[in-house]
C-alpha cells in the first residue's frame, strides 16, 4: 500500500472568481462572516460557484485499546462493544443527529473485542485485531496491522465515493482513545504532554495525574518512533489509523471532509504529516471541550464552526455542523446578486 499517495492541493486559479460571486450577493461585504469563508472553501473543493453536497456520509470506526489495562479511562473497555451495539440499535447521539440532518451513518468494526451480527444495517466489518496491544510495554500495532487499518478506511471511503458521496465525516468509538490522541498530538506538535492530556470520559484529579504519568512512560518507551507511520504504529489506535487512511483517500478523491473533535483531529495531524494538502479539504466542525483540542486547532490554523463545550466523539460534531454547509451552498446557489435583484450596491 502506498501511504505517501499524492494528495493534490486545492486548485485556487478560480478563487478570485468565486470570491467575486460571494461579494456580489445582496449583503454588505463580509456580512455573513465565517459562512462566506466556508462557501469559498466549498466552491474551491468542488471547483464551481454553485457546489452541491451529495449523499453525505458519516463513518464511525470502532476499536479497543490495550492501554486501558493501565487505568487511563473512567470507563471499562467493555463500553466500546456496548456502544457499538447502541449505534447499531440507532440509540446513540450520533444516530439521532444523523437522522435529523440527513447523513448516512456507517459503523465499522476495525478492532473491537467482540463480535456483531454482520447483517446489521449500516454496519461493516474490517476487523484487523481485537484491539491494540498495551503500548506501555510494546507497540500498539505491528506495521502490517496499522496499514491494514488504514486500508479499511481507504476502502470504505472509496466505496461511498463511488455511490456519489462528495462530503464525508469521520467519527470514532474506542475507550482509551484520548490517550492515543494525546500522545500523537504531543509527538507531532511538540507541545508539552501536560497540555495534550485531558480528562477523557471524566477522570478526576487523581486519575488525571495517573493518566499523565502513564502516557509519559509510554512516550518515553517509544522515543525512537519519529515518522508519521512509526508514531501511528507505536501510539495509535486501529480506529485512528482507519480514519487516517480514510482522510487521505477522501482528500485524493477531492471530497469535502468534516473533522470532528479531539480524536478525529489527532488522526488529521498524522494524515497532514503524511500529505500536507489533506488540510485543504477539511471543514473543522467544532472545538471540543477536551483539553488540548483548541491547541490542536491552533496548530492547524483552523477556525471551527461551532463551540458547544462537547466532548462526546462519535462524529457528533460533524452531524451537528453539516446544516451550516448546506446553508453555505444554498447561499451560493439561491441568494440573489445585486445585479439580479436590482439592489444598489454600497456607494
C-alpha positions as CSV (number, residue, x, y, z in Angstrom):
1,X,0.0,0.0,0.0
2,X,1.3,3.4,-0.9
3,X,1.0,5.5,2.2
4,X,2.6,8.5,0.5
5,X,0.0,8.6,-2.3
6,X,-0.2,12.1,-3.7
7,X,-2.9,14.5,-2.5
8,X,-3.3,17.5,-4.8
9,X,-3.6,20.9,-3.2
10,X,-6.7,22.9,-3.9
11,X,-6.8,24.5,-7.4
12,X,-7.0,28.2,-6.5
13,X,-7.0,29.5,-10.0
14,X,-10.6,30.5,-9.8
15,X,-10.6,31.8,-6.2
16,X,-11.0,35.4,-7.3
17,X,-13.9,34.5,-9.5
18,X,-15.6,32.6,-6.6
19,X,-14.9,35.4,-4.2
20,X,-16.5,37.9,-6.6
21,X,-19.7,35.8,-6.7
22,X,-19.8,35.8,-2.9
23,X,-19.1,39.5,-2.7
24,X,-21.9,40.3,-5.2
25,X,-24.6,38.7,-3.1
26,X,-27.2,41.1,-1.7
27,X,-25.5,41.8,1.6
28,X,-22.8,44.1,3.0
29,X,-19.3,42.9,2.1
30,X,-18.4,40.1,4.5
31,X,-21.7,40.3,6.4
32,X,-22.1,36.5,6.5
33,X,-18.8,36.2,8.2
34,X,-17.5,32.6,8.6
35,X,-20.2,31.3,6.4
36,X,-18.7,33.2,3.5
37,X,-15.3,31.6,4.1
38,X,-17.0,28.2,4.2
39,X,-18.8,28.9,0.9
40,X,-15.5,29.9,-0.7
41,X,-13.8,26.7,0.5
42,X,-16.7,24.5,-0.8
43,X,-16.5,26.3,-4.2
44,X,-12.8,25.7,-4.4
45,X,-13.0,22.0,-3.4
46,X,-15.8,21.4,-5.9
47,X,-14.4,23.9,-8.5
48,X,-17.8,25.5,-9.1
49,X,-19.5,28.7,-7.8
50,X,-22.7,26.6,-7.3
51,X,-21.4,23.5,-5.4
52,X,-23.8,20.8,-4.2
53,X,-23.4,18.3,-1.3
54,X,-24.2,14.8,-2.5
55,X,-25.1,11.7,-0.4
56,X,-23.3,12.8,2.8
57,X,-21.9,10.0,4.9
58,X,-20.5,9.8,8.4
59,X,-18.1,6.9,9.0
60,X,-17.7,5.8,12.7
61,X,-14.7,3.4,13.2
62,X,-14.6,1.4,16.5
63,X,-11.8,-0.4,18.2
64,X,-10.5,-1.3,21.6
65,X,-7.2,-0.2,23.3
66,X,-4.8,-2.4,25.2
67,X,-3.7,0.6,27.3
68,X,-7.0,0.6,29.2
69,X,-5.3,-2.1,31.4
70,X,-3.3,0.8,32.9
71,X,-6.4,2.6,34.2
72,X,-6.3,5.6,31.9
73,X,-10.1,5.7,31.4
74,X,-13.0,6.3,33.7
75,X,-15.0,3.6,31.8
76,X,-14.2,-0.1,31.4
77,X,-13.1,-1.3,28.0
78,X,-16.3,-3.3,27.5
79,X,-18.1,0.0,26.9
80,X,-16.6,0.1,23.3
81,X,-18.5,-3.1,22.4
82,X,-21.7,-1.9,24.2
83,X,-21.7,1.4,22.5
84,X,-21.3,-0.2,19.0
85,X,-24.4,-2.2,19.9
86,X,-26.1,1.1,20.8
87,X,-25.0,2.6,17.4
88,X,-26.5,-0.5,15.6
89,X,-29.7,-0.1,17.5
90,X,-30.0,3.5,16.5
91,X,-29.8,4.9,20.0
92,X,-26.6,7.0,20.3
93,X,-26.3,10.7,19.9
94,X,-24.7,10.4,16.5
95,X,-27.6,8.3,15.3
96,X,-30.1,11.0,16.4
97,X,-28.1,13.8,14.8
98,X,-27.5,11.9,11.5
99,X,-31.2,11.1,11.2
100,X,-32.1,14.7,12.0
101,X,-29.7,16.2,9.4
102,X,-29.8,13.6,6.6
103,X,-26.4,12.0,6.9
104,X,-25.9,8.3,6.1
105,X,-24.2,6.6,9.1
106,X,-21.9,3.7,8.6
107,X,-20.3,1.9,11.7
108,X,-17.1,0.0,11.1
109,X,-15.7,-2.6,13.4
110,X,-12.0,-2.3,12.8
111,X,-10.8,-3.7,16.1
112,X,-13.5,-4.2,18.7
113,X,-13.0,-7.0,21.2
114,X,-16.3,-8.7,20.4
115,X,-18.5,-9.9,17.5
116,X,-21.6,-8.4,15.9
117,X,-24.3,-9.6,13.6
118,X,-22.8,-8.9,10.3
119,X,-26.1,-8.3,8.5
120,X,-26.9,-5.3,10.7
121,X,-28.0,-2.3,8.6
122,X,-25.2,0.4,8.3
123,X,-22.6,-2.0,9.7
124,X,-19.4,-3.2,8.1
125,X,-16.5,-5.3,9.5
126,X,-12.9,-4.8,8.6
127,X,-11.6,-6.2,11.9
128,X,-7.8,-6.2,11.9
129,X,-7.4,-7.4,15.5
130,X,-9.5,-7.4,18.7
131,X,-7.9,-4.2,19.9
132,X,-4.4,-2.8,20.1
133,X,-1.7,-4.0,22.5
134,X,-0.7,-2.3,25.7
135,X,1.7,0.3,24.4
136,X,3.2,0.8,27.8
137,X,5.0,-2.5,27.1
138,X,5.1,-2.8,23.3
139,X,3.9,-1.0,20.1
140,X,0.2,-0.6,19.8
141,X,0.2,-2.3,16.4
142,X,2.5,-4.0,14.1
143,X,3.3,-2.1,10.9
144,X,1.1,-4.6,8.9
145,X,-1.9,-4.1,11.3
146,X,-1.5,-0.3,11.0
147,X,-1.5,-0.5,7.2
148,X,-4.5,-2.9,7.3
149,X,-6.5,-0.5,9.4
150,X,-5.6,2.4,7.1
151,X,-6.7,0.3,4.2
152,X,-10.0,-0.3,5.9
153,X,-10.6,3.5,6.0
154,X,-9.5,3.9,2.4
155,X,-11.7,1.1,1.2
156,X,-14.8,2.4,3.0
157,X,-14.3,6.0,1.8
158,X,-13.8,4.8,-1.8
159,X,-16.9,2.7,-1.6
160,X,-19.2,5.6,-0.6
161,X,-17.4,7.9,-3.1
162,X,-18.4,5.5,-5.9
163,X,-22.0,5.9,-4.7
164,X,-21.9,9.7,-5.4
165,X,-20.9,10.8,-1.9
166,X,-18.8,14.0,-2.0
167,X,-19.0,15.0,1.6
168,X,-17.8,12.8,4.4
169,X,-17.3,12.9,8.2
170,X,-15.3,10.7,10.5
171,X,-16.2,9.5,14.0
172,X,-14.8,7.0,16.4
173,X,-15.6,4.8,19.4
174,X,-12.8,3.4,21.5
175,X,-12.4,3.5,25.3
176,X,-8.9,4.8,25.9
177,X,-8.5,6.6,22.6
178,X,-8.0,10.0,24.1
179,X,-4.7,8.6,25.4
180,X,-3.6,7.7,21.8
181,X,-4.8,11.1,20.6
182,X,-2.9,13.0,23.3
183,X,0.3,11.1,22.6
184,X,0.1,11.6,18.8
185,X,-0.6,15.3,19.4
186,X,2.4,15.6,21.8
187,X,4.8,14.0,19.4
188,X,3.6,15.8,16.2
189,X,3.0,19.3,17.6
190,X,6.0,19.1,20.1
191,X,3.7,20.6,22.8
192,X,4.3,19.5,26.4
193,X,2.4,16.3,27.2
194,X,0.7,18.0,30.1
195,X,-1.0,20.4,27.6
196,X,-2.2,17.5,25.4
197,X,-3.7,15.2,28.1
198,X,-7.2,15.7,29.3
199,X,-9.9,14.1,31.4
200,X,-11.3,12.0,28.5
201,X,-14.6,10.4,29.6
202,X,-14.5,12.1,33.0
203,X,-11.3,11.4,35.1
204,X,-11.0,13.1,38.5
205,X,-7.8,14.9,39.5
206,X,-6.1,11.8,40.9
207,X,-6.9,9.8,37.9
208,X,-5.7,12.5,35.5
209,X,-2.4,12.6,37.3
210,X,-2.1,8.9,36.9
211,X,-3.0,9.1,33.2
212,X,-0.3,11.7,32.6
213,X,2.3,9.6,34.3
214,X,1.3,6.5,32.3
215,X,1.4,8.5,29.0
216,X,4.8,10.0,29.8
217,X,6.1,6.4,30.3
218,X,4.6,5.3,27.0
219,X,6.1,8.3,25.1
220,X,9.5,7.7,26.7
221,X,9.3,4.0,25.8
222,X,8.6,4.8,22.1
223,X,11.0,7.7,21.8
224,X,12.6,6.2,18.7
225,X,9.3,6.5,16.7
226,X,9.7,9.6,14.6
227,X,7.9,9.3,11.2
228,X,4.1,9.7,11.0
229,X,3.7,6.0,10.3
230,X,6.1,5.0,13.1
231,X,4.1,7.2,15.5
232,X,0.8,5.8,14.4
233,X,2.0,2.2,14.7
234,X,3.5,2.7,18.2
235,X,1.0,5.1,19.8
236,X,-2.2,5.0,17.7
237,X,-5.4,3.0,17.7
238,X,-6.9,0.9,15.0
239,X,-9.8,3.3,14.6
240,X,-7.5,6.3,14.5
241,X,-5.4,4.5,11.8
242,X,-8.6,3.8,9.8
243,X,-9.5,7.5,10.0
244,X,-6.0,8.5,8.8
245,X,-6.4,6.2,5.8
246,X,-9.9,7.5,5.2
247,X,-8.9,11.1,5.3
248,X,-6.0,10.5,2.9
249,X,-8.4,8.8,0.5
250,X,-11.1,11.4,0.8
251,X,-8.6,14.2,0.0
252,X,-7.3,12.2,-3.0
253,X,-11.0,12.0,-4.1
254,X,-11.4,15.7,-3.6
255,X,-14.2,15.2,-1.2
256,X,-15.4,17.7,1.4
257,X,-14.1,16.4,4.8
258,X,-15.9,17.0,8.1
259,X,-13.5,17.0,11.0
260,X,-14.9,16.2,14.4
261,X,-13.2,16.6,17.8
262,X,-10.1,15.6,19.7
263,X,-9.7,12.1,18.4
264,X,-10.5,12.8,14.8
265,X,-8.2,15.8,14.7
266,X,-5.4,13.7,16.1
267,X,-5.9,11.5,13.0
268,X,-5.7,14.6,10.9
269,X,-2.4,15.6,12.4
270,X,-1.0,12.2,11.2
271,X,-2.7,12.5,7.8
272,X,-1.4,16.0,7.3
273,X,2.1,14.9,8.3
274,X,1.9,12.3,5.6
275,X,0.3,14.5,2.9
276,X,0.1,18.3,3.9
277,X,-2.5,19.1,1.3
278,X,-5.1,17.0,3.2
279,X,-5.7,20.1,5.3
280,X,-7.2,22.0,2.3
281,X,-10.2,19.7,2.2
282,X,-11.1,19.9,5.9
283,X,-14.1,21.7,7.4
284,X,-13.5,21.9,11.2
285,X,-16.9,21.3,12.7
286,X,-16.4,22.2,16.3
287,X,-14.0,22.9,19.2
288,X,-14.2,20.1,21.7
289,X,-14.2,20.6,25.4
290,X,-11.4,18.1,25.7
291,X,-8.2,19.7,26.9
292,X,-5.8,20.1,24.1
293,X,-8.3,20.3,21.2
294,X,-8.0,24.1,21.0
295,X,-4.2,23.8,20.8
296,X,-4.6,21.2,18.0
297,X,-6.8,23.6,16.1
298,X,-4.3,26.4,16.7
299,X,-1.5,24.2,15.4
300,X,-3.6,23.5,12.2
301,X,-4.5,27.2,12.0
302,X,-8.2,26.1,11.9
303,X,-11.3,28.0,12.9
304,X,-14.1,25.7,14.0
305,X,-17.7,26.3,13.0
306,X,-19.1,25.5,16.5
307,X,-18.1,25.7,20.1
308,X,-20.7,23.9,22.2
309,X,-18.4,22.5,25.0
310,X,-19.0,19.0,23.7
311,X,-16.6,16.1,24.3
312,X,-18.6,13.1,23.1
313,X,-16.8,12.0,19.9
314,X,-18.7,9.6,17.7
315,X,-18.6,12.2,14.9
316,X,-21.4,14.1,16.7
317,X,-19.9,17.5,15.9
318,X,-19.8,16.6,12.1
319,X,-23.5,15.8,12.1
320,X,-24.4,19.0,14.0
321,X,-22.3,21.3,11.8
322,X,-23.5,19.8,8.5
323,X,-26.5,22.1,8.2
324,X,-24.1,25.0,8.1
325,X,-22.5,23.5,4.9
326,X,-26.0,23.3,3.5
327,X,-26.6,26.9,4.3
328,X,-23.3,27.9,2.6
329,X,-24.1,26.1,-0.6
330,X,-27.7,27.4,-0.6
331,X,-26.3,31.0,-0.2
332,X,-24.1,30.4,-3.3
333,X,-26.9,28.9,-5.4
334,X,-30.0,30.7,-4.3
335,X,-29.1,34.1,-2.9
336,X,-29.6,37.0,-5.4
337,X,-26.8,39.2,-6.6
338,X,-27.1,43.0,-6.5
339,X,-27.5,42.9,-10.3
340,X,-30.1,40.2,-10.5
341,X,-32.2,41.7,-7.6
342,X,-31.9,45.3,-8.8
343,X,-30.4,46.4,-5.4
344,X,-28.0,49.3,-5.3
345,X,-24.5,48.5,-4.1
346,X,-22.6,50.4,-1.4
347,X,-21.5,53.9,-2.7
